[in-house]
Amino acid sequence: MARAESALDPKARTDLHRIGQAEILIGIPSFQSVHSIGQVVKACLLGLAKYFPERKGVVFIAEGGEADAVRKAIAALPMAQLLEQSLLSPPEKPTDVVATDYLGHSGKGTAIKAILEAAGVLNVQACAVVDSDLRSISPEWMELLITPILKKGFGFVTPYYARHKYDGTITNLIAYPLTRALYGRRVRQPIGGDFGFSPRLADTLLSRDVWDSDIARFGIDIWMTTVAMQEKFKICQSFLGAKIHEDKDPGRHLAAMFAQVVGTLFTLMGMYEPTWRDQKGSRPTAIFGFETEVTPRPVSVDLDNLVHLFERGAREHRERWKQILERSNYYKVMEVARGRGRHFELPTDVWVRSVYDFAAAFHGGTAAPDSLLQALVPIYFAAVATFVEKTRQMDSRMAEAQVNDVCETFEKLKPYLIARWPTPPARRGAS
């Protein structure tokens, strides 16, 4: 299959050929991150100097429009002073930093494509990607993301963070539980923005005809994780401690992201249906690193707003819900929306059945994908509000038990999904 147009700027490709060959590439997808990129690059350079001093490393920044400003910010870094302050000697082979504007659709997926291509040009042995807005990154992340690739033969390394109980509600309530139920692997952060991968996985990803699709534009992280799981790459997790980034209240900031991530999840379900249908249960995934006691920064959630958005969504999407949801499930959702009962609660099994109903409708052509996903958003808000109500008095570790309960319900109700899943036309006509 022919590959799509390159995302690498010609000048960046020339710079990479000038470098020649490297053993490790650290990629940073960036969009107008001049204010934070310096801290991230410092951590990458110090990590390479500390843990891989004998290996040639390259830090590659794929920027969405401000490459000149990024280059100026990097040039201003006092690296000699930083190495001395960290009691580190300069690496045996100097680390190069390349910052470039990527080519193609604006979005993280295109930036990742440029990084994958750069890894191929340099013929690296291992690659890692870290977000450009991290406040909690440390040099140790380089070791934890790269070493399993270099020394243990893993193909994909996902992050394992210590997060506040209300940080990552899309992960906690649908991305992690659904991928776990479908594909049988417990990968706690399937949409984490920081990961390591082998050159073979990079080649596999680049060979797929998705780079001009919404998968690459809006759901690159979950797509990479799913491909790694389904293509039988050896996967592990690395404990990176707390992840501190810009806080997002689900009701105010996450509706668009929810639709993008879930749209990709549902699309992948169609691509990998033959394998997930027969998958039963799930198994754990190895975790590297020392799990220290970390207290994540609190995340505030406006509970009243979540309930309000759910109730408003029930009025706006009532007819669509009636069309998509299984009859008894529809009445249960509407009962919650009418405010019956002393406490607000969308039962976990109702949430899971709703997700499965929408996934089946997504592939059954019941509604246009965009409008279908928008109709699911208010039910997600209800699931988040329920999680907040249940975990008010819990710390983040205790709240993890509630996440596990959601996961187990997704696994338990998988036969419901299979029963609701549309039968392909060819199969319907078979006798």
N, C-alpha and C positions, 0 to 999 in steps of 0.2 A: 504494500500500500504506500502510495506516495505521501510524503510528509507535507504539511501545510507550509505556508511562507514562514521564513525564519523570523524570530523575535529579536535576534541579535543585531544591534546596530553595526554597520560595516567597520566603523572605527574601533568599536569594542572587540570585534573579531580580530582586527589587525593587532590590537594590544595583546590579546590572548595568544595569538601566534607568536608575537615577540617574546612573550614569557616562555613559550615552548611547551613545557610539560610540568604538571604539578601533581602532588600526591593527595592533597586535601583541598576541597573548595568549600568555603562558607558563603552561602548565598543569602542576600537580604532583599526581599521584595519591599519596595518603598514607594510611598505616595506622599509627597510634600511633608517629609519627615525630617527636615533640616534641623528642627529644634531638638530632636531626640537621637538622630543617627550617630552622632559622635560617641555617645555613651555605649551604644550597641557595638560600634566598630572597635572601640577600646577593649571591650570584653572579648571580642573575637580575636584580636591581635594578641592580647595577653594570654588567652587560653591556648592559642597555637604555640606561643613561645614557651609556655610552662609545660604543656603536656606532650607536644610534638616538636621539640626543638630541632630534631634531626630531619624533619620532613618538610618538603617544599609546600607552602600553603599560599592560597589566594583568597582574598575576600572580594566577592563580586556583588555589587549593589545594582539591582535592576530598578531604576527610578521611573516614576510615572510623569515626569515633566520638569523636574528641577535638578537635573544632573549637574549643571554648572555650580549651583549653590551647594550641592552635596560635596562636590570635589573640593570646593573652598573650605568647607567645614572639616573635611578629612585632612586637608593639607595643614590646617591649623593645630592638629593634635600634636602635643609634645611627646612623641612616642619614646624617645630616649629617656626622658625624665620619668615617664610612666613605668618603663621597665626597671629603672633603678629603684624607684619607690616600691615596686613589687618584689625587689630582690631577685630579679630575673636577668639573665644574660640575653643578649640578642640571639635569635635563632640562628642555627648554622647556615640556613638558606633564607635570605630575606623574604619576608611576606609581601606580596604585591597587593595593592588595593585598586580595583577597577570599578569606576562608577559610570553608568551609562543610562541613557533613556532607552527603554525597550521599544520595540516596534509592534504595532498591531492594536487590537482592541484594548481600551483602558481597563485595567483590572488586575487583581492578584494572579489570576491564572496565566495571563500573558507574561507577567514578571517571572513566575515559576518556570514557564517554558524557556525564557531566556537563560535562566540559571541552569536548567537541564542541558541546554545546548552548550553553555559554557563548560560544563563538566565534561561533555564529550570532546570539545576542542582540546581541552587540557589533558584528556585521558587520565582523569583522577582515579584514585582507588577508593575514595569515600567522599561523601558530600553531606553537608548539613544546611538547613534553612532556619533562620530565626527572624521573627518579626522586627520591624524597624522602630516600633513605639514602646519597646519593653523598658520598664523601669527597674525590673528585678533581675535582669540577666547578669550572670557572673561568668568569669573565665572558666569555671568548672563545667558550665554547660557544654563547652566544646568537647571536653573529655567524654561526658556522658552521652552525647549524641554521635560521636565519631568512633570511639573505641569499640563498641559492639559490632560495627561494620568492619573495622580493620582487623580486629583480633578474634572475633567470635563468629564471623561469617554471616551475620544477620543482613537481611536485605532491606529492612525498614525498622526504624526506631521512632516510636511515638513518645510524646511527653507524658509524664505522670506528675501532675501539679498538686500542691496543697492549695485549695481554693475555698473562699468563703461559701457557705451553703447556698447563697443567692447569686453567686457568680457562675455563669454558665448554665442557665436554665434550659436553653435549647439542647445542650449536651446532655444534661441530667434527665430530661423528661422525654426526649425522643431520639436524638442522634445516637447516644450510647445504648439505650435499651433496644432500639430497633435494629441496629447493626449486630448487637449481641444475639438477638433472637433469630435474625435472618441467617447470619453467617457463622455462628457458633464460637466466636472469639470474644473474650472480654478485654476489649481495648478501651480503657477508661476515657481517653480524650481523642476520639476519632476525628474531631475537627480542630485539634490543637494546631496552632500556627508554627510550631517549632518541631523539627523532626530531622532524622538522619536517613540516608538511603544509599544503596549500592549503585555502581555504574550500570549493572544489569537491569535494576528497576528503572533507572533513568531512561535507558534505551527502550524498555517496554512501554513506559508512559509516553515517550515521544512518538512511538509508532502508532498510537491510537488516534483515530480520526475524530477527535472531540475538541480540538483547539479553537475552532471557530464557533463552538456551541455554548449554550448557557452553563454546561457542566464546567468548562474551563473558566468561564467568566465569574460564576457565582458560587461554585461548590467544589473548588479545586482540592481542598483539604480532605473532605469526605470521599471524593473520588479516588485520590491517591491511596487512602487507607483501604478502601474497598478493593481496588485493583490488587494491592499487596496481599490482602487476605485471600482473594479468589484465585489469584495466580500462584498461590502456594509459596510465596516468599516467606522466609524465616523472619518472624516479627518479635520484637521485644518492646518494653517500655523502660524509660529511664526517669528516675525521680529527680526533678529539677527544683524542688522547693516551691515557694510561693510564686505565683505569676501576678505581677502588678502591672496593670495597664489601665486605660481609660474605663471608668465605671459606666455601666449601662443599665438603666432601669428597664426591665422587660416591656412594661406598658408604654414607655415613652420612646424607646430607641431600637427595639429588636423586631418589630413587625416585618420590616423589609428583609432583614437577615433571615428570619424564620422562613419566610416564603422561598428565599433563594436556597437555603440549605435543604429544606424538606423537598423542594422541587427536584433537587439533585438526588436525594435519597430515593424518591419515588421513581425517577428515571432509571436509576441503577437497579432497582428491583425488577424492572422489565428486562434489563440486559442480562441479569444473572438469575432469572427465575429457575432455570433447570437445576441449579445447584442449591439454592436456598429451600426449595420445596421439601427436599428430603433431609435437611439438616435438623437434628433434634438436640435440644439442650445447648450448653455452651461450656467452654473450658477456659481456665485462666491463662493469662499471658505473662511471661517472666518479667520481673521488674529488676532493673539494675540501679545502683546508687544507694546511698544511706538515707533512709526515711527519718529525717529529724522531726521533732515537734515544732511545727511552724504555725503561727497564728496569722492567718490571712487578714488583710485589711477588710473591714466590714463593707458590705454593699447594701445600700438602702433600696427598698422596694415600696412603691405606693400601692398598698393593698386595695384601698377603696377605688383607685383608678382602674385597677385590673378588673374588679367586679363590675364597675360601670361599663368598661369596654366590652366585657362579655355580654352583659345585658343588652347593650346597644346593638352588638353583633347579632344577638338572637332576633331582634326586631328587623334588622337589615337583611339577614341571610336565612330567615326562617324557611322560606320556600325552597331555597337551595339545600338547606340541611334536610328537609323532608324528602328531597329527591335523592340525596347521597346516603344518608344514614339509614341503617336497618331500622325497621319500624319501631321495635321496642327501645332501641338505643336512642332514636330521635325523641321519643316521649320522655325518656330519662333526662336527656340533655335539657329539654324544654322545661321540665319540672325544676331543675336546678336554676334555670334562668328566671323562673317566676318567683324565686326566693322562698320556696317552701322549706321548712326545717329551721331549727334554731341557729345552726351554724352553716356558713357557706362551705359546701363540699361537693366537688365533682368526683364521684367514686373512681378509683383507679381503673377498675375494669371498664367503666364507661369511657374514660379517656382513651384507653388502649383500643377498644372496639371502634371508637371514632376515628382514630388514626388508620386502623385497618380498613374501615369503610371508605375513607378518603383515598387511601392508596389504591384500592380496587377501582374506585370511580375514576381516578387519574388515568388508569390503563383501560378502562371500559368506555371512555369517551362520553361519560355522563355530562361533563361540563368542560369548558375551555380551561386549560391548565392554570392560567393566571388567576381567573376568577375563582376556581376551585380552591387554590392555595389561600387566597384572601379570605375565603369563607371558613377555613380551618383556623386562622389566626385567633379569632375570639375564643374558640374552645381551648386553644393553647393558653390564653390568658387565664381562663378558668382553672386549668391544670396548675399553672404557676400559683394562683391565689390559694388553691387548696394546699399545695406544698408549703407555702408560707404559713398558713393557718396551722398545719400539723407540726411545724418545726419551730414555732415561735420560741419555745423554751429550750431548744436543743442547741448544742454547739455543732460545729461543722462535721465532726466525726460521728456524732449521733445521727445527724441528718442523713449521713451516707446510708444508713440502714433503710431510710425511706426511699432513697434512690434505688437501692437493691430490690426493694419490694416492687417498684415500678418495672424493673428489669424482669423479675420473675413472672410478673403478670403478662408482659409481652411474650415471654416464652410459653407460658401456660396457654395463652389464647391464640397461639399460632395456627392451630387447626381452624379457628374462626376465620383467619385471613385466607387460608387456602380455600375454604368453602365459599368465601365471598369473591375470590379472585376470578376475573373474567376468563372464560375459556376462549382460546384463539379460534378464529373461524375454521381453520383446517381441522382442528380437533373436534369442533362442534359437528362437522359434517361426516366425521368418521363413524363407521358402524361397528 
